[in-house]
Amino acid sequence: MMEITELQKIGVGLVGFGAFFLLFGMLLYMDSVLLAFGNVLFLSGLAIIIGLKRTFGFFFQRQKLKGTSFFLGGILIVLLKWPVLGMLLETYGFINLFRNFFPIAFGFLGSLVNIPFLSKLFLKLGDTSSMV
């Protein structure tokens, strides 16, 4: 298994706080300050986790330039106090950037059913939904 350094743990925390502020900013009717803060934390955490060189390498690959331009353009629009349009652009860019990662993530979520505690929980939830 891969060892996680202390700096990468800080990066994971920054990404988590960034996601929290993005969610909280959306829940508070697109508060542009919270959304901008969440974007900055998310990107800085990502750069700390995988490194600056690999971050730039990921975002500026030739096949991912369309997604990168929408994602970074959306962040710029949010910083310019147009949060709804900016978040729409960011979402489109995020989907284009991480399109290849979604099957892996869904496969991982599907494997959670094999964990003993969660499988019992899913079975119990499945039984209660059929009663309705």
C-alpha positions as CSV (number, residue, x, y, z in Angstrom):
1,M,0.0,0.0,0.0
2,M,1.2,3.5,-0.7
3,E,2.4,5.6,2.2
4,I,0.8,9.1,2.6
5,T,3.1,11.9,3.7
6,E,2.1,14.5,6.3
7,L,2.0,17.1,3.5
8,Q,-0.4,15.0,1.5
9,K,-2.6,14.6,4.6
10,I,-2.8,18.4,4.7
11,G,-3.7,18.4,1.0
12,V,-6.5,16.0,1.7
13,G,-7.8,18.2,4.5
14,L,-7.7,21.2,2.1
15,V,-9.6,19.3,-0.6
16,G,-12.2,18.3,2.1
17,F,-12.6,21.8,3.3
18,G,-12.8,23.1,-0.2
19,A,-15.6,20.6,-1.0
20,F,-17.4,21.7,2.2
21,F,-17.2,25.3,1.3
22,L,-18.4,24.6,-2.2
23,L,-21.4,22.7,-0.9
24,F,-22.1,25.3,1.8
25,G,-21.8,28.1,-0.8
26,M,-24.3,26.3,-3.0
27,L,-26.7,25.7,-0.1
28,L,-26.6,29.4,0.8
29,Y,-28.0,30.4,-2.5
30,M,-24.7,30.6,-4.5
31,D,-22.7,32.7,-2.0
32,S,-19.8,33.8,-4.2
33,V,-17.4,34.3,-1.4
34,L,-17.8,30.8,0.0
35,L,-17.7,29.3,-3.5
36,A,-14.5,31.2,-4.3
37,F,-12.9,30.1,-1.1
38,G,-13.9,26.5,-1.7
39,N,-12.4,26.7,-5.2
40,V,-9.1,28.0,-3.9
41,L,-8.9,25.4,-1.2
42,F,-9.8,22.6,-3.6
43,L,-7.2,23.5,-6.1
44,S,-4.5,24.2,-3.6
45,G,-5.2,20.8,-1.9
46,L,-5.1,19.0,-5.2
47,A,-1.7,20.6,-6.0
48,I,-0.4,19.6,-2.6
49,I,-1.6,16.0,-2.9
50,I,-0.2,15.2,-6.3
51,G,2.4,18.0,-6.7
52,L,2.5,21.1,-8.9
53,K,4.1,19.4,-11.9
54,R,1.6,16.5,-12.0
55,T,-1.3,19.0,-11.4
56,F,-0.3,21.1,-14.4
57,G,0.4,17.9,-16.4
58,F,-3.1,16.7,-15.6
59,F,-5.0,19.9,-16.3
60,F,-3.1,20.9,-19.5
61,Q,-3.1,17.7,-21.4
62,R,-4.1,18.2,-25.0
63,Q,-7.3,16.1,-24.8
64,K,-8.3,17.8,-21.5
65,L,-7.9,21.4,-22.6
66,K,-11.6,21.9,-23.2
67,G,-12.5,20.7,-19.7
68,T,-9.7,22.7,-18.2
69,S,-10.8,25.9,-19.9
70,F,-14.4,25.5,-18.7
71,F,-13.3,24.5,-15.2
72,L,-10.8,27.4,-14.7
73,G,-13.0,29.8,-16.6
74,G,-15.9,28.9,-14.2
75,I,-13.6,29.6,-11.2
76,L,-12.7,33.0,-12.7
77,I,-16.4,33.8,-13.3
78,V,-17.2,32.9,-9.6
79,L,-14.3,35.2,-8.5
80,L,-15.9,38.0,-10.6
81,K,-19.2,37.6,-8.6
82,W,-21.3,35.6,-11.1
83,P,-21.7,32.5,-9.1
84,V,-24.5,30.7,-10.9
85,L,-22.9,30.9,-14.4
86,G,-19.5,30.1,-12.9
87,M,-20.7,27.0,-11.1
88,L,-22.4,25.8,-14.3
89,L,-19.2,26.2,-16.2
90,E,-17.2,24.6,-13.5
91,T,-19.6,21.6,-13.4
92,Y,-19.3,21.1,-17.1
93,G,-15.5,21.4,-17.0
94,F,-15.3,19.0,-14.0
95,I,-17.4,16.4,-15.8
96,N,-15.1,16.7,-18.9
97,L,-11.9,16.5,-16.8
98,F,-12.8,13.6,-14.7
99,R,-14.9,11.6,-17.2
100,N,-12.4,8.7,-17.2
101,F,-12.4,8.5,-13.4
102,F,-16.1,8.1,-12.9
103,P,-16.2,4.3,-13.8
104,I,-13.4,3.7,-11.3
105,A,-15.2,5.6,-8.6
106,F,-18.5,3.9,-9.2
107,G,-16.7,0.5,-9.2
108,F,-15.3,1.4,-5.8
109,L,-18.7,2.4,-4.5
110,G,-20.1,-0.9,-5.8
111,S,-17.4,-2.8,-3.9
112,L,-18.5,-1.3,-0.6
113,V,-21.4,-3.7,-0.7
114,N,-18.9,-6.5,0.2
115,I,-18.0,-4.9,3.5
116,P,-19.9,-6.8,6.2
117,F,-21.4,-3.9,8.1
118,L,-22.4,-2.0,5.0
119,S,-23.9,-5.1,3.3
120,K,-26.2,-5.6,6.3
121,L,-27.1,-1.9,6.2
122,F,-27.8,-2.0,2.4
123,L,-29.9,-5.2,2.9
124,K,-31.9,-3.5,5.6
125,L,-32.4,-0.4,3.6
126,G,-33.5,-2.5,0.6
127,D,-36.1,-4.3,2.7
128,T,-37.6,-1.1,4.1
129,S,-37.9,0.4,0.6
130,S,-39.9,-2.6,-0.7
131,M,-42.5,-2.1,2.1
132,V,-43.7,1.2,0.7
